[in-house]
Amino acid sequence: RSVLRRIDRSATHGRLLRNHYGIDPKTGAAIKPTRSTKETNKQEACRSIHEASSRINDCSTLLSQALNVITDKGAKAGDKRKATKAVTELILPALDVAAEKIRDGSVKVS
């Protein structure tokens, strides 16, 4: 008997797709690389910096709205408390996370 007849070709083809091309043989979708290279680390860092930039833009909009409510002389005390709470519980923590992501990403990119 030939050795080729004993080989499970579908399993071999699946291993080839998975190991060499990074494709899941069952779904055909790309598999996230298991090893990290300098290039993939830089790409992840750039993506993280872009996400942080978007988060900062959102924070800027929220902060502007909160300041409008806080400085409005006709605003109710409850609305001013909600705006202050949004600044302390949403905006400031989001800015902290964004700053950390930018720091970490810039170290990886440079």
Stockholm file with secondary structure:
# STOCKHOLM 1.0

chainA/1-110         RSVLRRIDRSATHGRLLRNHYGIDPKTGAAIKPTRSTKETNKQEACRSIHEASSRINDCSTLLSQALNVITDKGAKAGDKRKATKAVTELILPALDVAAEKIRDGSVKVS
#=GR chainA/1-110 SS CCHHHHSCHHHHHHHHIIIIICBCTTTCCBCCCSSCCHHHHHHHHHHHHHHHHHHHHHHHHHHHHHHHHHHCTTSCHHHHHHHHHHIIIIIHHHHHHHHHHHHHHHHHHC
#=GC SS_cons         CCHHHHSCHHHHHHHHIIIIICBCTTTCCBCCCSSCCHHHHHHHHHHHHHHHHHHHHHHHHHHHHHHHHHHCTTSCHHHHHHHHHHIIIIIHHHHHHHHHHHHHHHHHHC
//
